[in-house]
Amino acid sequence: MFIPVSIKYPLEWLLVFVLLLTAKLIEWYKPPFIRAVQLTDPTINFPYIAKQQYSDLKLFSATVFLPFLCICLYNSTWLALNGWRNAKQFYVWHMSLLSFGFAVALNGISTEFLKTLIGKPRPDFVARCGPDRTPKGALIETAIIVDPLRVCTRPYGDSVFLDGFKSTPSGHSSFALCGLVWLTLYAYGQSRVLHGSSKASQLLLTLPLWFAVQICISRTQDYRHHFKDILLGGLLGGLVGAGTYHWFFPSVTSEKCNEPKTSSPPVDWGKEPQNIV
């Protein structure tokens, strides 16, 4: 069914916005599954560290704002050097932002949905719980606590306590791999680095991936996640990042890897486009 471009793209951006909003609503208002715990479990008895190596703001800057900035800087520089009337490059710019927008939105809603559904305790859960340390309270520490809400004093507040049930998958890992895998593929595609460039250039463009790995490892150092949580989050984010990139752009080995798959002529925006995928 033909959908005019003047309607198609606004609808796609609206979908991105709805997905992002849904992800935030899940994060803010959907409580996680409260899983039974044993307070003597050594895997959840690590200290609570309030100051993380990568706060939410730092994570956003590194995995969302940085790729967005790279997209805008690359395309604006290209247009400044080759002429601002090049409608095709404006089209590439738009499709790049749309592709990345879908990556962030789909990763966000997938991560938040799984976090609340699984409800796995974080490594620092007992510190967040703040169990009663009196002799009476000690009697329950070796038992399986079916309802932690009744025995935890929650010294850091309810929000920190409930966040303690959001260990799987790691959100930092999923966003790090999603954003930076997408950025790496985009850099490979737009530079056509696999078509005659040196091995050093190809290796240099993998730097975002090493940055993503560093973010992932920091989550174990902050006692926010177990290694399995990080692996699952990284796998989720990497698949979403790679999937949404290839949804809009061909393989980086393709001769036309720097052009979007939807090859409707940008000069015809608002008219019936050709070869809509």
C-alpha positions, 0 to 999 in steps of 0.5 A: 500500500502506497503511503505518501512520504509526507505522512510516512516519515512523520508516522515513523517519528511518532512511533519512535516517540511512542516507544520512547515514552512507553519505555520511560513509563515502564521505568517510572511506574511499573514495579518489578517482580518481587522475587524471593531472596535469601539474605545470606546469599553471597551473590547479593551481599555486595556494598551499595555504591551511590556514585556510579562510574557512569551515571544515567547522564554520562550513559546518555551522553556516551551512548545516545548523544555521542552517536547523534552528534556524530551523525549531525557533524558528519552530514553537515560537514559533508554538505558544507564541503559538497554543497547544501543543495544536495538533497540526497545527503539530506535524505541520508541524514534524515534516515540516519537519525530515524534509524538511530531513533528506532535503535534507542527506542526499541532497546529502551522498551525491550530493556525496561520490559525485561527488567520488570518482568524478570525481577532479579536482585542486584549484587548489592540487594541486601544493602538496599534491603537493610534487613533487621539486624536484631536477634529477632531479625537474625532468625530470618536471614537464613530463610528464603524470604518470600516477601522482602517488602515485609522484612527490609527497612529500605535505608536508601528509600523505596525507589532504590530498594525496588531498583534492586530487583532490576539486575537483568538485563543490564541497562547500561550494557544494553544501551552501550552496545546498542548505541555504539554498535550502531555508531560503529556500523554507521562509521563503517558504512559511510566511510566505506572503509571495507572498500580499499581502506587500510587495516589501521583505518578499519581497526580505528573505527572499532574504538566505540566498541571498546568504549562500550566494553569499558562501560559494561565492565564498570557495572561489575565494579559498581556492584550493580550487575552480575556478569550474566546480566551484563552479557544478556544486556550486551547481547540485547543491545548489540542485536537491536543496534545491528538490527535497526542499522541493517533495517535502514542501511545495507551491509557494510560490505555492500557497494552502496553501504553509504546509501539508505535501503529506501532509495526514493529520490529525496527531490521527490519528497512529498510525491510518490516515492519509488522503490519503497521498501 
